[in-house]
């Protein structure tokens, strides 16, 4: 501690009347706050646009040809349905009355599958969405 007399600084053991000098200290304090300020508005919208495209695809198609073949042969029992290559054979029998009963193979129906491949073009509509973002500054007063 610094002690001074009336005429200036004094050393310890001095007889002058002693006075204490108090030096005030200052302290600064800082206060911080935040606030939100809107600077612009943003508008987001989805726009759906439609466009026509051509789709090309290979398609398969099956048709059936039916051929009736008269046979007219007597048989002991009704023949079974059978497959010969790509042809399905369905026997048709008729019962005829004579002095005796006899099965006659009247006809066979031959069913054959015929495959046809073709390429088809069709117009189809597809949709896609786009996002549109616009920004507008906010006017400050």
KOLKERO-181028 format. One record per atom (N, C-alpha, C, O): x, y negated, z negated; residue in three letters; chain. Coordinates in steps of 0.02 Angstrom, whole numbers, padded with zeros to 5 digits, always signed. Atoms other than C-alpha are relative to their C-alpha. Layout:
REM residues N
<site <X Y Z> Ala A>,
...
END
This chain:
REM residues 141
<site <+00042 +00058 +00000> Unk A>,
<site <+00000 +00000 +00000> Unk A>,
<site <+00045 -00061 +00000> Unk A>,
<site <+00097 -00063 -00033> Unk A>,
<site <-00038 +00062 -00007> Unk A>,
<site <+00061 -00173 +00045> Unk A>,
<site <-00028 -00050 -00049> Unk A>,
<site <-00088 -00064 -00050> Unk A>,
<site <+00022 +00051 +00047> Unk A>,
<site <+00055 -00300 -00092> Unk A>,
<site <+00034 -00066 +00017> Unk A>,
<site <+00093 -00068 +00034> Unk A>,
<site <-00029 +00066 -00015> Unk A>,
<site <+00080 -00485 -00064> Unk A>,
<site <-00014 -00048 -00057> Unk A>,
<site <-00064 -00041 -00091> Unk A>,
<site <+00010 +00054 +00050> Unk A>,
<site <+00099 -00633 -00179> Unk A>,
<site <-00025 -00062 +00035> Unk A>,
<site <-00041 -00059 +00095> Unk A>,
<site <+00024 +00063 -00029> Unk A>,
<site <+00048 -00813 -00150> Unk A>,
<site <+00048 -00024 +00053> Unk A>,
<site <+00027 -00053 +00103> Unk A>,
<site <-00050 +00024 -00046> Unk A>,
<site <+00209 -00850 -00060> Unk A>,
<site <+00022 +00053 +00051> Unk A>,
<site <+00070 +00042 +00087> Unk A>,
<site <-00019 -00051 -00048> Unk A>,
<site <+00217 -00692 +00043> Unk A>,
<site <+00009 +00067 -00033> Unk A>,
<site <-00011 +00077 -00090> Unk A>,
<site <-00007 -00067 +00027> Unk A>,
<site <+00265 -00510 +00019> Unk A>,
<site <+00044 +00000 -00062> Unk A>,
<site <+00090 -00041 -00069> Unk A>,
<site <-00037 -00005 +00062> Unk A>,
<site <+00330 -00460 -00150> Unk A>,
<site <+00025 +00071 -00008> Unk A>,
<site <-00005 +00118 +00020> Unk A>,
<site <-00027 -00066 +00014> Unk A>,
<site <+00432 -00314 -00207> Unk A>,
<site <-00031 +00024 -00064> Unk A>,
<site <-00060 -00015 -00101> Unk A>,
<site <+00026 -00027 +00063> Unk A>,
<site <+00382 -00199 -00346> Unk A>,
<site <+00039 -00031 -00058> Unk A>,
<site <+00099 -00045 -00053> Unk A>,
<site <-00031 +00032 +00059> Unk A>,
<site <+00417 -00273 -00515> Unk A>,
<site <-00008 -00075 +00003> Unk A>,
<site <+00021 -00109 -00040> Unk A>,
<site <+00010 +00071 -00007> Unk A>,
<site <+00365 -00447 -00459> Unk A>,
<site <-00048 -00023 -00054> Unk A>,
<site <-00090 +00016 -00076> Unk A>,
<site <+00042 +00025 +00054> Unk A>,
<site <+00280 -00557 -00588> Unk A>,
<site <-00057 -00043 +00025> Unk A>,
<site <-00101 -00061 -00013> Unk A>,
<site <+00056 +00041 -00026> Unk A>,
<site <+00168 -00658 -00475> Unk A>,
<site <-00064 +00040 -00004> Unk A>,
<site <-00065 +00101 -00007> Unk A>,
<site <+00066 -00032 +00001> Unk A>,
<site <-00013 -00623 -00478> Unk A>,
<site <-00008 +00040 +00065> Unk A>,
<site <+00003 +00014 +00120> Unk A>,
<site <+00005 -00044 -00059> Unk A>,
<site <-00046 -00480 -00360> Unk A>,
<site <-00070 -00001 +00028> Unk A>,
<site <-00120 -00002 -00009> Unk A>,
<site <+00065 -00004 -00034> Unk A>,
<site <-00184 -00477 -00230> Unk A>,
<site <+00003 +00058 +00051> Unk A>,
<site <+00054 +00070 +00083> Unk A>,
<site <+00004 -00054 -00048> Unk A>,
<site <-00239 -00331 -00126> Unk A>,
<site <-00036 -00025 +00062> Unk A>,
<site <-00088 -00058 +00057> Unk A>,
<site <+00031 +00020 -00063> Unk A>,
<site <-00279 -00361 +00056> Unk A>,
<site <-00032 +00063 +00030> Unk A>,
<site <+00000 +00115 +00036> Unk A>,
<site <+00037 -00056 -00029> Unk A>,
<site <-00410 -00248 +00133> Unk A>,
<site <-00007 -00015 +00075> Unk A>,
<site <-00034 -00067 +00095> Unk A>,
<site <+00005 +00008 -00072> Unk A>,
<site <-00399 -00224 +00321> Unk A>,
<site <-00060 +00042 +00023> Unk A>,
<site <-00060 +00104 +00017> Unk A>,
<site <+00059 -00039 -00021> Unk A>,
<site <-00569 -00175 +00391> Unk A>,
<site <+00015 +00039 +00065> Unk A>,
<site <+00050 +00014 +00109> Unk A>,
<site <-00008 -00042 -00059> Unk A>,
<site <-00572 -00033 +00519> Unk A>,
<site <-00068 +00004 +00036> Unk A>,
<site <-00121 +00003 +00004> Unk A>,
<site <+00062 -00005 -00040> Unk A>,
<site <-00698 -00019 +00660> Unk A>,
<site <-00003 +00068 +00034> Unk A>,
<site <+00048 +00096 +00053> Unk A>,
<site <+00011 -00063 -00034> Unk A>,
<site <-00771 +00136 +00735> Unk A>,
<site <-00056 -00010 +00051> Unk A>,
<site <-00108 -00038 +00035> Unk A>,
<site <+00051 +00004 -00052> Unk A>,
<site <-00865 +00145 +00899> Unk A>,
<site <-00036 +00066 +00006> Unk A>,
<site <-00005 +00119 +00000> Unk A>,
<site <+00040 -00061 -00012> Unk A>,
<site <-01005 +00270 +00929> Unk A>,
<site <-00032 -00005 +00068> Unk A>,
<site <-00053 -00059 +00089> Unk A>,
<site <+00027 -00003 -00068> Unk A>,
<site <-01068 +00324 +01098> Unk A>,
<site <-00062 +00045 -00001> Unk A>,
<site <-00060 +00099 -00029> Unk A>,
<site <+00061 -00038 -00006> Unk A>,
<site <-01244 +00385 +01134> Unk A>,
<site <-00013 +00012 +00074> Unk A>,
<site <-00016 -00035 +00113> Unk A>,
<site <+00011 -00017 -00070> Unk A>,
<site <-01277 +00478 +01297> Unk A>,
<site <-00068 +00033 +00005> Unk A>,
<site <-00087 +00075 -00036> Unk A>,
<site <+00065 -00032 -00013> Unk A>,
<site <-01447 +00524 +01367> Unk A>,
<site <-00006 +00010 +00075> Unk A>,
<site <+00026 -00025 +00115> Unk A>,
<site <+00011 -00015 -00071> Unk A>,
<site <-01505 +00596 +01532> Unk A>,
<site <-00074 -00005 +00015> Unk A>,
<site <-00116 +00004 -00029> Unk A>,
<site <+00068 -00001 -00023> Unk A>,
<site <-01662 +00578 +01633> Unk A>,
<site <+00001 +00021 +00074> Unk A>,
<site <+00049 +00010 +00110> Unk A>,
<site <+00006 -00023 -00069> Unk A>,
<site <-01721 +00651 +01796> Unk A>,
<site <-00028 -00056 +00042> Unk A>,
<site <-00076 -00089 +00023> Unk A>,
<site <+00024 +00050 -00047> Unk A>,
<site <-01743 +00536 +01943> Unk A>,
<site <-00011 +00035 +00066> Unk A>,
<site <+00035 +00065 +00094> Unk A>,
<site <+00016 -00030 -00065> Unk A>,
<site <-01830 +00597 +02099> Unk A>,
<site <+00029 -00044 +00055> Unk A>,
<site <+00017 -00105 +00057> Unk A>,
<site <-00031 +00038 -00054> Unk A>,
<site <-01731 +00545 +02252> Unk A>,
<site <-00032 +00014 +00067> Unk A>,
<site <-00027 -00026 +00113> Unk A>,
<site <+00033 -00016 -00062> Unk A>,
<site <-01830 +00633 +02388> Unk A>,
<site <-00052 +00054 -00013> Unk A>,
<site <-00050 +00089 -00063> Unk A>,
<site <+00051 -00052 +00003> Unk A>,
<site <-01980 +00743 +02418> Unk A>,
<site <+00016 +00050 +00056> Unk A>,
<site <+00037 +00031 +00110> Unk A>,
<site <-00012 -00052 -00050> Unk A>,
<site <-01963 +00908 +02509> Unk A>,
<site <-00066 +00036 +00012> Unk A>,
<site <-00100 +00056 -00035> Unk A>,
<site <+00061 -00035 -00020> Unk A>,
<site <-02107 +00987 +02604> Unk A>,
<site <+00021 +00062 +00039> Unk A>,
<site <+00056 +00057 +00089> Unk A>,
<site <-00017 -00063 -00032> Unk A>,
<site <-02092 +01171 +02653> Unk A>,
<site <-00065 +00031 +00026> Unk A>,
<site <-00113 +00038 -00012> Unk A>,
<site <+00060 -00033 -00028> Unk A>,
<site <-02218 +01252 +02770> Unk A>,
<site <+00023 +00055 +00047> Unk A>,
<site <+00077 +00053 +00076> Unk A>,
<site <-00014 -00056 -00045> Unk A>,
<site <-02224 +01414 +02868> Unk A>,
<site <-00044 -00007 +00061> Unk A>,
<site <-00105 -00016 +00056> Unk A>,
<site <+00037 +00005 -00063> Unk A>,
<site <-02275 +01407 +03050> Unk A>,
<site <+00005 +00067 +00034> Unk A>,
<site <+00060 +00094 +00043> Unk A>,
<site <+00001 -00064 -00035> Unk A>,
<site <-02328 +01566 +03139> Unk A>,
<site <-00007 -00013 +00074> Unk A>,
<site <-00054 -00045 +00097> Unk A>,
<site <+00001 +00008 -00072> Unk A>,
<site <-02288 +01570 +03322> Unk A>,
<site <-00012 +00069 +00031> Unk A>,
<site <+00011 +00120 +00006> Unk A>,
<site <+00016 -00063 -00033> Unk A>,
<site <-02353 +01703 +03441> Unk A>,
<site <+00029 -00002 +00070> Unk A>,
<site <+00024 -00052 +00106> Unk A>,
<site <-00028 -00004 -00068> Unk A>,
<site <-02265 +01760 +03598> Unk A>,
<site <-00017 +00068 +00028> Unk A>,
<site <-00026 +00117 -00008> Unk A>,
<site <+00018 -00062 -00034> Unk A>,
<site <-02303 +01892 +03725> Unk A>,
<site <+00064 +00033 +00025> Unk A>,
<site <+00106 +00000 +00056> Unk A>,
<site <-00057 -00038 -00025> Unk A>,
<site <-02175 +02028 +03762> Unk A>,
<site <-00025 +00060 +00038> Unk A>,
<site <-00082 +00082 +00029> Unk A>,
<site <+00017 -00060 -00037> Unk A>,
<site <-02176 +02175 +03880> Unk A>,
<site <+00035 +00059 -00032> Unk A>,
<site <+00096 +00059 -00041> Unk A>,
<site <-00027 -00060 +00031> Unk A>,
<site <-02152 +02344 +03799> Unk A>,
<site <-00001 +00056 +00052> Unk A>,
<site <-00053 +00070 +00082> Unk A>,
<site <-00005 -00056 -00048> Unk A>,
<site <-02091 +02488 +03909> Unk A>,
<site <+00013 +00063 -00041> Unk A>,
<site <+00062 +00066 -00078> Unk A>,
<site <-00006 -00061 +00039> Unk A>,
<site <-02114 +02661 +03837> Unk A>,
<site <-00018 +00059 +00045> Unk A>,
<site <-00065 +00056 +00084> Unk A>,
<site <+00015 -00061 -00036> Unk A>,
<site <-02109 +02836 +03912> Unk A>,
<site <-00057 +00037 -00036> Unk A>,
<site <-00053 +00049 -00096> Unk A>,
<site <+00057 -00034 +00029> Unk A>,
<site <-02275 +02924 +03884> Unk A>,
<site <-00006 +00070 +00031> Unk A>,
<site <+00013 +00081 +00088> Unk A>,
<site <+00013 -00068 -00025> Unk A>,
<site <-02321 +03108 +03901> Unk A>,
<site <-00075 +00012 -00001> Unk A>,
<site <-00111 -00012 -00045> Unk A>,
<site <+00071 -00014 -00006> Unk A>,
<site <-02490 +03171 +03955> Unk A>,
<site <-00008 +00072 +00023> Unk A>,
<site <+00031 +00095 +00065> Unk A>,
<site <+00013 -00068 -00021> Unk A>,
<site <-02560 +03346 +03973> Unk A>,
<site <-00070 +00005 +00027> Unk A>,
<site <-00118 -00021 -00002> Unk A>,
<site <+00066 -00014 -00027> Unk A>,
<site <-02703 +03398 +04084> Unk A>,
<site <-00008 +00075 +00004> Unk A>,
<site <+00041 +00112 -00003> Unk A>,
<site <+00014 -00072 -00003> Unk A>,
<site <-02784 +03567 +04101> Unk A>,
<site <-00032 +00015 +00068> Unk A>,
<site <-00080 -00017 +00088> Unk A>,
<site <+00030 -00024 -00063> Unk A>,
<site <-02818 +03657 +04265> Unk A>,
<site <-00035 +00065 -00015> Unk A>,
<site <-00007 +00109 -00047> Unk A>,
<site <+00038 -00062 +00011> Unk A>,
<site <-02952 +03790 +04261> Unk A>,
<site <-00014 +00032 +00068> Unk A>,
<site <-00040 +00000 +00114> Unk A>,
<site <+00010 -00038 -00062> Unk A>,
<site <-02957 +03923 +04396> Unk A>,
<site <-00042 +00062 -00017> Unk A>,
<site <-00025 +00100 -00063> Unk A>,
<site <+00043 -00059 +00012> Unk A>,
<site <-03095 +04055 +04404> Unk A>,
<site <+00015 +00052 +00054> Unk A>,
<site <+00009 +00038 +00114> Unk A>,
<site <-00018 -00052 -00047> Unk A>,
<site <-03041 +04219 +04484> Unk A>,
<site <-00048 +00059 -00009> Unk A>,
<site <-00049 +00091 -00061> Unk A>,
<site <+00045 -00057 +00005> Unk A>,
<site <-03175 +04350 +04521> Unk A>,
<site <+00040 +00066 +00001> Unk A>,
<site <+00086 +00074 +00041> Unk A>,
<site <-00036 -00063 +00005> Unk A>,
<site <-03117 +04527 +04473> Unk A>,
<site <-00047 +00058 +00020> Unk A>,
<site <-00030 +00095 +00066> Unk A>,
<site <+00049 -00052 -00017> Unk A>,
<site <-03268 +04646 +04477> Unk A>,
<site <+00024 +00071 -00012> Unk A>,
<site <+00002 +00115 +00026> Unk A>,
<site <-00024 -00067 +00015> Unk A>,
<site <-03178 +04799 +04402> Unk A>,
<site <-00034 +00027 -00062> Unk A>,
<site <-00045 -00011 -00110> Unk A>,
<site <+00027 -00029 +00063> Unk A>,
<site <-03257 +04919 +04276> Unk A>,
<site <+00056 +00010 -00051> Unk A>,
<site <+00112 +00027 -00033> Unk A>,
<site <-00049 -00009 +00055> Unk A>,
<site <-03169 +04926 +04107> Unk A>,
<site <-00034 +00040 -00055> Unk A>,
<site <-00095 +00040 -00061> Unk A>,
<site <+00027 -00040 +00056> Unk A>,
<site <-03189 +05040 +03955> Unk A>,
<site <-00018 -00043 -00060> Unk A>,
<site <-00065 -00028 -00097> Unk A>,
<site <+00012 +00045 +00056> Unk A>,
<site <-03181 +04899 +03828> Unk A>,
<site <+00016 -00071 +00021> Unk A>,
<site <+00048 -00082 +00072> Unk A>,
<site <-00011 +00071 -00016> Unk A>,
<site <-03174 +04709 +03826> Unk A>,
<site <+00075 -00017 -00008> Unk A>,
<site <+00102 -00006 -00062> Unk A>,
<site <-00071 +00017 +00005> Unk A>,
<site <-02995 +04650 +03866> Unk A>,
<site <+00012 -00059 -00048> Unk A>,
<site <-00032 -00101 -00059> Unk A>,
<site <-00020 +00054 +00046> Unk A>,
<site <-02903 +04536 +03744> Unk A>,
<site <+00020 -00062 +00039> Unk A>,
<site <+00039 -00058 +00098> Unk A>,
<site <-00026 +00062 -00029> Unk A>,
<site <-02861 +04355 +03780> Unk A>,
<site <+00076 +00007 +00001> Unk A>,
<site <+00105 +00031 -00048> Unk A>,
<site <-00072 -00009 -00005> Unk A>,
<site <-02680 +04351 +03841> Unk A>,
<site <+00033 -00061 +00031> Unk A>,
<site <+00000 -00104 +00062> Unk A>,
<site <-00040 +00055 -00025> Unk A>,
<site <-02541 +04231 +03889> Unk A>,
<site <+00048 +00027 +00052> Unk A>,
<site <+00084 +00076 +00039> Unk A>,
<site <-00048 -00018 -00052> Unk A>,
<site <-02443 +04246 +04052> Unk A>,
<site <+00037 -00064 +00020> Unk A>,
<site <+00009 -00105 +00057> Unk A>,
<site <-00038 +00062 -00013> Unk A>,
<site <-02307 +04111 +04060> Unk A>,
<site <-00035 -00059 -00033> Unk A>,
<site <-00047 -00058 -00094> Unk A>,
<site <+00034 +00058 +00028> Unk A>,
<site <-02392 +03944 +04039> Unk A>,
<site <-00076 +00003 +00012> Unk A>,
<site <-00111 -00047 +00006> Unk A>,
<site <+00071 -00010 -00016> Unk A>,
<site <-02564 +04017 +04084> Unk A>,
<site <-00033 +00043 -00054> Unk A>,
<site <-00008 +00097 -00070> Unk A>,
<site <+00040 -00038 +00048> Unk A>,
<site <-02693 +04075 +03956> Unk A>,
<site <-00056 +00033 +00039> Unk A>,
<site <-00093 -00001 +00075> Unk A>,
<site <+00051 -00037 -00038> Unk A>,
<site <-02807 +04211 +04026> Unk A>,
<site <-00054 +00022 -00049> Unk A>,
<site <-00042 +00059 -00096> Unk A>,
<site <+00058 -00017 +00042> Unk A>,
<site <-02981 +04227 +03950> Unk A>,
<site <-00045 +00045 +00042> Unk A>,
<site <-00076 +00022 +00090> Unk A>,
<site <+00044 -00045 -00039> Unk A>,
<site <-03075 +04382 +04013> Unk A>,
<site <-00074 -00012 -00015> Unk A>,
<site <-00092 -00026 -00072> Unk A>,
<site <+00072 +00007 +00008> Unk A>,
<site <-03262 +04369 +04042> Unk A>,
<site <-00031 +00067 +00022> Unk A>,
<site <-00019 +00089 +00079> Unk A>,
<site <+00030 -00065 -00017> Unk A>,
<site <-03361 +04532 +04037> Unk A>,
<site <-00076 -00007 +00004> Unk A>,
<site <-00106 -00052 -00025> Unk A>,
<site <+00072 -00002 -00008> Unk A>,
<site <-03538 +04573 +04085> Unk A>,
<site <-00022 +00072 -00009> Unk A>,
<site <+00010 +00118 +00017> Unk A>,
<site <+00026 -00068 +00009> Unk A>,
<site <-03639 +04722 +04032> Unk A>,
<site <-00054 +00010 +00054> Unk A>,
<site <-00102 -00028 +00059> Unk A>,
<site <+00046 -00016 -00055> Unk A>,
<site <-03729 +04801 +04180> Unk A>,
<site <-00034 +00066 -00016> Unk A>,
<site <-00002 +00114 -00036> Unk A>,
<site <+00037 -00062 +00013> Unk A>,
<site <-03866 +04932 +04160> Unk A>,
<site <-00002 +00042 +00064> Unk A>,
<site <-00024 +00020 +00117> Unk A>,
<site <+00006 -00050 -00052> Unk A>,
<site <-03852 +05085 +04269> Unk A>,
<site <-00030 +00061 -00034> Unk A>,
<site <-00059 +00056 -00088> Unk A>,
<site <+00021 -00060 +00034> Unk A>,
<site <-03896 +05260 +04232> Unk A>,
<site <+00044 +00009 -00061> Unk A>,
<site <+00022 +00037 -00111> Unk A>,
<site <-00044 +00001 +00058> Unk A>,
<site <-03750 +05245 +04118> Unk A>,
<site <+00024 -00072 -00011> Unk A>,
<site <+00024 -00113 +00035> Unk A>,
<site <-00024 +00066 +00016> Unk A>,
<site <-03682 +05093 +04032> Unk A>,
<site <+00074 -00004 +00015> Unk A>,
<site <+00111 +00042 +00000> Unk A>,
<site <-00070 +00008 -00018> Unk A>,
<site <-03517 +05025 +04096> Unk A>,
<site <+00017 -00074 -00004> Unk A>,
<site <-00023 -00117 +00016> Unk A>,
<site <-00023 +00069 +00002> Unk A>,
<site <-03418 +04867 +04063> Unk A>,
<site <+00034 -00016 +00066> Unk A>,
<site <+00076 +00022 +00090> Unk A>,
<site <-00030 +00023 -00062> Unk A>,
<site <-03371 +04771 +04220> Unk A>,
<site <+00036 -00065 -00016> Unk A>,
<site <+00007 -00112 -00042> Unk A>,
<site <-00037 +00064 +00007> Unk A>,
<site <-03233 +04640 +04212> Unk A>,
<site <-00023 -00044 +00057> Unk A>,
<site <-00003 -00036 +00114> Unk A>,
<site <+00031 +00042 -00051> Unk A>,
<site <-03329 +04507 +04303> Unk A>,
<site <+00048 -00051 +00028> Unk A>,
<site <+00054 -00060 +00088> Unk A>,
<site <-00048 +00050 -00022> Unk A>,
<site <-03198 +04372 +04308> Unk A>,
<site <+00050 -00015 -00055> Unk A>,
<site <+00039 +00005 -00113> Unk A>,
<site <-00048 +00025 +00048> Unk A>,
<site <-03046 +04298 +04221> Unk A>,
<site <+00003 -00076 +00009> Unk A>,
<site <+00003 -00101 +00065> Unk A>,
<site <-00009 +00073 -00003> Unk A>,
<site <-03031 +04116 +04179> Unk A>,
<site <+00072 -00013 -00019> Unk A>,
<site <+00095 +00006 -00073> Unk A>,
<site <-00071 +00015 +00011> Unk A>,
<site <-02852 +04056 +04193> Unk A>,
<site <+00007 -00074 -00016> Unk A>,
<site <-00013 -00117 +00023> Unk A>,
<site <-00010 +00069 +00024> Unk A>,
<site <-02807 +03901 +04095> Unk A>,
<site <+00074 -00013 -00003> Unk A>,
<site <+00110 +00022 -00040> Unk A>,
<site <-00071 +00015 -00002> Unk A>,
<site <-02638 +03824 +04130> Unk A>,
<site <+00010 -00073 -00019> Unk A>,
<site <-00027 -00117 +00003> Unk A>,
<site <-00017 +00068 +00020> Unk A>,
<site <-02561 +03670 +04050> Unk A>,
<site <+00047 -00030 +00050> Unk A>,
<site <+00095 +00002 +00072> Unk A>,
<site <-00042 +00035 -00047> Unk A>,
<site <-02485 +03543 +04167> Unk A>,
<site <+00022 -00064 -00034> Unk A>,
<site <-00019 -00106 -00052> Unk A>,
<site <-00027 +00060 +00033> Unk A>,
<site <-02371 +03410 +04091> Unk A>,
<site <+00018 -00053 +00051> Unk A>,
<site <+00047 -00039 +00103> Unk A>,
<site <-00016 +00057 -00044> Unk A>,
<site <-02354 +03239 +04170> Unk A>,
<site <+00033 -00053 -00043> Unk A>,
<site <+00007 -00070 -00097> Unk A>,
<site <-00033 +00055 +00036> Unk A>,
<site <-02231 +03104 +04113> Unk A>,
<site <-00002 -00061 +00044> Unk A>,
<site <+00005 -00057 +00105> Unk A>,
<site <+00001 +00063 -00037> Unk A>,
<site <-02245 +02924 +04163> Unk A>,
<site <+00024 -00055 -00045> Unk A>,
<site <+00024 -00048 -00107> Unk A>,
<site <-00021 +00058 +00038> Unk A>,
<site <-02178 +02756 +04110> Unk A>,
<site <-00055 -00051 +00003> Unk A>,
<site <-00080 -00067 +00057> Unk A>,
<site <+00056 +00047 +00004> Unk A>,
<site <-02308 +02632 +04052> Unk A>,
<site <+00026 -00068 -00022> Unk A>,
<site <+00070 -00072 -00066> Unk A>,
<site <-00017 +00068 +00019> Unk A>,
<site <-02291 +02443 +04039> Unk A>,
<site <-00063 -00033 -00027> Unk A>,
<site <-00115 -00033 +00006> Unk A>,
<site <+00057 +00035 +00029> Unk A>,
<site <-02406 +02347 +03925> Unk A>,
<site <+00024 -00066 -00030> Unk A>,
<site <+00080 -00071 -00054> Unk A>,
<site <-00015 +00065 +00031> Unk A>,
<site <-02410 +02167 +03867> Unk A>,
<site <-00030 +00001 -00070> Unk A>,
<site <-00089 +00015 -00079> Unk A>,
<site <+00024 +00003 +00069> Unk A>,
<site <-02422 +02148 +03680> Unk A>,
<site <+00021 -00067 -00030> Unk A>,
<site <+00072 -00095 -00010> Unk A>,
<site <-00017 +00062 +00035> Unk A>,
<site <-02422 +01994 +03568> Unk A>,
<site <+00035 +00016 -00065> Unk A>,
<site <+00012 +00059 -00103> Unk A>,
<site <-00035 -00007 +00064> Unk A>,
<site <-02296 +01984 +03426> Unk A>,
<site <+00003 -00068 -00032> Unk A>,
<site <+00005 -00119 +00002> Unk A>,
<site <-00001 +00063 +00037> Unk A>,
<site <-02292 +01852 +03291> Unk A>,
<site <+00063 -00004 -00042> Unk A>,
<site <+00089 +00047 -00065> Unk A>,
<site <-00059 +00011 +00042> Unk A>,
<site <-02145 +01776 +03199> Unk A>,
<site <-00013 -00065 -00038> Unk A>,
<site <-00042 -00112 -00011> Unk A>,
<site <+00009 +00061 +00040> Unk A>,
<site <-02145 +01647 +03059> Unk A>,
<site <+00065 -00039 -00002> Unk A>,
<site <+00119 -00010 -00008> Unk A>,
<site <-00057 +00045 +00007> Unk A>,
<site <-02030 +01498 +03054> Unk A>,
<site <-00015 -00045 -00059> Unk A>,
<site <-00073 -00063 -00071> Unk A>,
<site <+00008 +00045 +00057> Unk A>,
<site <-02002 +01391 +02900> Unk A>,
<site <+00024 -00069 +00020> Unk A>,
<site <+00079 -00077 +00045> Unk A>,
<site <-00016 +00069 -00016> Unk A>,
<site <-02004 +01203 +02925> Unk A>,
<site <+00009 -00037 -00065> Unk A>,
<site <-00036 -00039 -00106> Unk A>,
<site <-00015 +00039 +00060> Unk A>,
<site <-01921 +01097 +02790> Unk A>,
<site <+00011 -00072 +00020> Unk A>,
<site <+00054 -00086 +00062> Unk A>,
<site <-00009 +00071 -00013> Unk A>,
<site <-01939 +00909 +02794> Unk A>,
<site <+00013 -00036 -00065> Unk A>,
<site <-00015 -00018 -00117> Unk A>,
<site <-00017 +00038 +00060> Unk A>,
<site <-01865 +00785 +02671> Unk A>,
<site <-00019 -00073 +00012> Unk A>,
<site <-00007 -00101 +00066> Unk A>,
<site <+00019 +00070 -00005> Unk A>,
<site <-01933 +00612 +02637> Unk A>,
<site <+00029 -00036 -00061> Unk A>,
<site <+00018 -00016 -00117> Unk A>,
<site <-00027 +00037 +00057> Unk A>,
<site <-01839 +00485 +02531> Unk A>,
<site <-00057 -00034 -00039> Unk A>,
<site <-00107 -00056 -00009> Unk A>,
<site <+00049 +00034 +00043> Unk A>,
<site <-01937 +00411 +02385> Unk A>,
<site <+00019 -00074 -00002> Unk A>,
<site <+00076 -00092 -00014> Unk A>,
<site <-00013 +00073 +00001> Unk A>,
<site <-01955 +00222 +02392> Unk A>,
<site <+00004 -00023 -00072> Unk A>,
<site <-00041 -00009 -00112> Unk A>,
<site <-00010 +00025 +00068> Unk A>,
<site <-01889 +00140 +02235> Unk A>,
<site <-00023 -00072 -00004> Unk A>,
<site <-00015 -00110 +00043> Unk A>,
<site <+00022 +00069 +00010> Unk A>,
<site <-01963 -00018 +02167> Unk A>,
<site <+00048 -00038 -00044> Unk A>,
<site <+00037 -00097 -00058> Unk A>,
END
